[in-house]
């Protein structure tokens, strides 16, 4: 529920981010992007793609956090009750993120297409999926999978590793004997860890989004990951790899930190240790 509320509340910023990632080379500003979306489809168009974004919360979060705990348990092995090193948490986070993304990736492609759609282009999620399947084939549902998976390594690895490291450092310094650092500390840890992860992985996320947005049926050249990278750097420069990062950071606190607070309370309820 918390994830659905936070994603719905930040959906306009998320759509603006995707819009700037794909169309930002034309010099569109934050306000210009918002104005253009409202003019094209009205105020409700700011929430395009939010339905499937909310729908994928449950499987994505459940798979990621379950895989993370299982991988941590496997890495810990005989160190019963011992805490994992930062690099071990990094590996666990990376593998957990890659596992979740591999399973739900077709939903990511649908989300990008629905977010960027023009008024009347698709009747809904099912119609979007049917059109992609009919015009582009099954492989289209995994467009951008390689940069997405490569981006999982720095993002999920740094995100979860930094989060748990900051939380445990706070507990050791200020809350000896307690396993609950408080909601504000959890929010702070979640915000910092997510920001670090996104900074490291953003260029790959941008390339992934542009590949997802490529419709092979419209006759335009289908650029590979390396092709996209070269095209962006040659036409937009290195800053082009960070298009849309401003609205992305604006939604970090409400969209990401809440999920970590829920995660911590789930762990406590299930009796899972750090």
C-alpha positions in Angstrom: 0.0 0.0 0.0 2.8 2.4 0.9 4.6 1.7 -2.4 1.4 2.3 -4.4 0.7 5.6 -2.7 4.2 6.8 -3.1 4.5 5.9 -6.7 1.1 7.4 -7.6 2.1 10.6 -5.8 5.3 10.9 -7.7 4.0 9.6 -11.0 4.1 13.0 -12.8 7.8 13.3 -11.9 8.4 9.7 -13.1 6.7 10.4 -16.4 8.7 13.7 -16.8 11.9 11.7 -16.2 11.1 9.2 -18.9 10.0 12.0 -21.3 13.3 13.9 -20.8 15.3 10.7 -21.1 13.8 9.9 -24.5 13.1 13.5 -25.9 15.5 15.6 -23.8 17.9 16.1 -26.7 15.5 18.7 -28.1 16.3 21.1 -25.3 13.1 20.5 -23.3 13.2 22.0 -19.8 11.4 20.6 -16.7 8.5 23.1 -16.9 8.5 22.8 -20.7 8.2 19.0 -20.5 5.3 19.2 -18.0 3.6 21.9 -20.0 3.9 19.8 -23.2 2.5 16.7 -21.6 -0.5 18.5 -20.2 -1.2 20.3 -23.5 -1.0 16.9 -25.4 -3.2 14.9 -23.1 -4.6 17.0 -20.3 -3.8 16.8 -16.5 -4.6 13.1 -16.3 -1.8 12.3 -18.8 0.7 13.0 -16.1 -0.2 9.6 -14.6 0.2 7.6 -17.8 2.0 4.3 -17.1 1.3 4.6 -13.4 -1.1 1.6 -13.4 1.4 -0.9 -14.4 4.1 0.8 -12.3 1.9 0.2 -9.2 0.9 -3.3 -10.5 4.6 -4.5 -10.6 5.3 -3.3 -7.0 4.2 -6.5 -5.3 6.1 -9.1 -7.5 9.2 -6.9 -7.9 9.6 -6.0 -4.2 8.7 -9.5 -2.9 11.2 -11.2 -5.3 14.0 -8.7 -4.6 13.8 -8.7 -0.8 13.2 -12.5 -0.6 16.2 -13.1 -2.9 18.3 -10.6 -0.9 17.7 -12.4 2.4 18.2 -15.9 0.8 21.5 -14.8 -0.9 22.7 -13.2 2.4 22.0 -16.5 4.2 24.0 -18.4 1.6 26.9 -16.0 1.8 26.8 -16.0 5.6 27.1 -19.8 5.6 28.8 -20.9 8.8 29.0 -17.4 10.2 25.8 -17.9 12.2 24.6 -14.6 13.6 27.6 -12.8 12.2 27.2 -9.6 10.2 28.1 -9.5 6.5 30.9 -7.2 5.1 30.0 -4.4 2.8 31.2 -6.2 -0.3 29.1 -9.3 0.6 26.0 -7.1 0.9 26.9 -5.5 -2.4 27.0 -9.0 -4.1 23.7 -10.0 -2.4 22.0 -6.8 -3.5 23.2 -7.0 -7.0 22.1 -10.7 -7.5 18.7 -10.0 -5.8 18.1 -7.0 -8.1 19.1 -8.9 -11.2 16.8 -11.8 -10.2 13.8 -9.5 -9.7 14.3 -7.6 -12.9 14.8 -10.7 -15.1 11.4 -12.0 -14.0 9.4 -8.7 -14.2 11.2 -7.1 -17.1 8.4 -7.3 -19.7 6.4 -5.1 -17.4 9.2 -2.5 -17.5 9.0 -2.4 -21.3 5.2 -2.0 -21.1 5.6 0.8 -18.5 7.9 2.8 -20.7 5.6 2.4 -23.8 2.5 3.3 -21.8 4.3 6.3 -20.2 5.4 7.7 -23.5 2.2 6.9 -25.4 0.2 9.6 -27.2 -3.5 10.1 -26.7 -5.4 7.2 -28.2 -2.4 5.2 -29.1 -3.3 2.3 -26.8 -6.6 1.3 -25.2 -4.8 0.0 -22.1 -2.1 -2.4 -20.8 -3.5 -5.4 -22.6 -3.8 -3.6 -25.9 -0.2 -2.2 -25.6 1.1 -5.8 -25.0 -0.9 -7.1 -28.0 0.4 -4.4 -30.3 4.0 -5.0 -29.3 3.7 -8.7 -29.7 2.0 -8.4 -33.1 4.2 -5.8 -34.6 7.6 -6.5 -32.9 7.5 -10.0 -31.6 8.3 -11.5 -28.2 11.9 -10.2 -28.2 10.6 -6.7 -28.0 9.6 -7.3 -24.3 13.3 -7.6 -23.5 14.6 -4.5 -25.3 17.2 -2.8 -23.1 17.6 -5.9 -20.9 21.4 -5.9 -21.1 22.0 -2.3 -20.0 19.2 -2.8 -17.4 21.0 -5.9 -15.9 24.4 -4.2 -16.0 22.8 -1.2 -14.2 21.4 -3.5 -11.5 25.0 -4.3 -10.4 25.9 -0.7 -9.3 22.3 0.3 -8.4 21.0 -2.6 -6.3 24.4 -3.5 -5.0 25.2 0.1 -3.8 21.7 0.8 -2.8 21.2 -2.1 -0.4 24.8 -2.2 0.8 25.0 1.5 1.6 21.5 1.3 3.3 22.4 -1.5 5.6 25.9 -0.2 6.3 24.5 3.2 7.3 21.8 1.7 9.4 24.1 -0.7 11.2 26.7 2.1 11.8 24.0 4.3 13.4 22.8 1.4 15.6 26.4 0.7 16.8 27.1 4.3 17.6 23.8 5.6 19.0 21.5 2.7 19.7 23.5 -0.1 21.3 21.2 -2.9 22.3 18.4 -1.7 20.1 17.4 -3.0 16.6 15.2 0.0 15.8 17.0 3.2 14.8 13.7 5.0 14.2 11.7 6.0 11.1 13.7 9.3 10.4 17.0 7.4 10.4 15.6 4.8 8.1 14.3 7.5 5.8 17.7 9.1 5.8 19.5 5.9 5.1 17.1 5.0 2.3 17.4 8.4 0.7 21.3 8.4 0.7 21.6 4.8 -0.5 19.2 5.3 -3.3 20.8 8.5 -4.4 24.3 6.8 -4.5 22.9 3.9 -6.5 21.1 6.1 -9.0 24.2 8.3 -9.6 26.2 5.2 -10.4 23.7 3.5 -12.7 21.8 6.4 -14.3 23.6 6.4 -17.7 22.7 2.7 -18.2 19.1 3.4 -17.1 18.8 6.1 -19.7 20.2 3.9 -22.4 17.8 1.1 -21.3 14.8 3.5 -21.5 15.7 4.7 -25.0 16.0 1.1 -26.2 12.7 0.2 -24.6 11.1 3.1 -26.4 12.4 2.0 -29.8 9.5 0.6 -31.8 10.9 -1.6 -34.6 7.7 -1.3 -36.5 8.1 2.4 -37.2 11.1 1.9 -39.5 13.6 3.8 -37.4 17.1 2.3 -36.9 17.3 0.0 -33.9 20.4 1.0 -32.0 22.2 -1.4 -29.7 23.4 -0.5 -26.2 26.8 0.6 -27.6 25.2 2.3 -30.5 22.9 4.3 -28.1 25.9 5.3 -26.0 27.9 6.5 -29.0 24.9 8.4 -30.4 24.2 10.2 -27.1 27.8 11.2 -26.4 28.4 12.4 -30.0 25.1 14.3 -30.3 24.5 15.5 -26.7 27.8 15.1 -24.9 28.4 13.4 -21.6 25.6 15.5 -19.9 23.2 13.7 -22.2 23.8 10.5 -20.3 22.1 12.2 -17.3 19.0 13.7 -18.9 16.0 13.6 -16.6 18.0 13.0 -13.5 16.6 16.2 -11.8 13.0 14.9 -11.6 14.4 11.5 -10.7 16.1 12.9 -7.6 13.0 15.0 -6.7 11.0 11.8 -6.2 13.7 9.9 -4.3 12.5 10.7 -0.7 8.8 9.9 -1.1 9.2 7.0 -3.6 12.1 5.1 -2.2 12.5 5.8 1.5 9.0 4.7 2.3 9.6 1.3 0.8 12.6 0.8 3.1 10.6 1.7 6.2 8.0 -0.9 5.2 10.8 -3.4 4.5 12.3 -2.9 8.0 8.9 -3.5 9.6 8.3 -6.6 7.5 11.7 -8.0 8.6 10.9 -7.4 12.2 7.4 -9.0 11.8 9.0 -12.0 10.1 11.9 -12.2 12.6 14.5 -11.8 9.9 17.9 -10.5 11.1 20.3 -8.1 9.3 
